[in-house]
């Protein structure tokens, strides 16, 4: 998509729990704003600070991305024997000697054997980490909270763009609608083409 707005999720706190929140926020914003380029930190037109509500964004990780994050966490702390047993201090920092970036911190949290939380955000993260079924009521609740947070943030950005860059915003939205319509058309064509196969597989389940 041409001329995508760039949104960075940044936290003023350098601690690892805040880093994980930033990753969760970025994942939630990716869902809410497919027309935008979302990053964790870095230069951007729009800066968003994560909130504890966005922790459910972690459930938007697909298996491949999750595997990469888990590996990043392992690589960042390969010299530490106890890195899988995380103890959080009240300020959100963890019992690690190694420096970690947001992505490796997220990988460490998700791969942890234990996570002892102290901060409010850490306690919410700990709740998310023990959820093993992504469609469980607890997971759905956290996911819905992250979606509500992301939509509120995107509404603010869209409102700002509407005031200052209305033509650009219109073009972005028109392109997003066209992309969605093309996907819907492709789905309809594929479903019609493989309708009988789908019915057979459904009958055999």
Secondary structure, DSSP 8 states (H G I E B T S, - for coil): -TT--EEEE--S--SHHHHHHHHHHHHHHHHH-TTSEEEESS--SEEE---GGGGGGGGG--HHHHHHHHHHHHHHTTT-TTTTEEEB-TTS-BS-SS---HHHHHHHHHH-SEEE--SHHHHHHHHHHT---TTSHHHHHHHHHHHHHHHHHHHHHHHHHHHH-HHHHHHHHHHHHHHHHHHHHHHHHHHHHTHHHHHHHHHH-
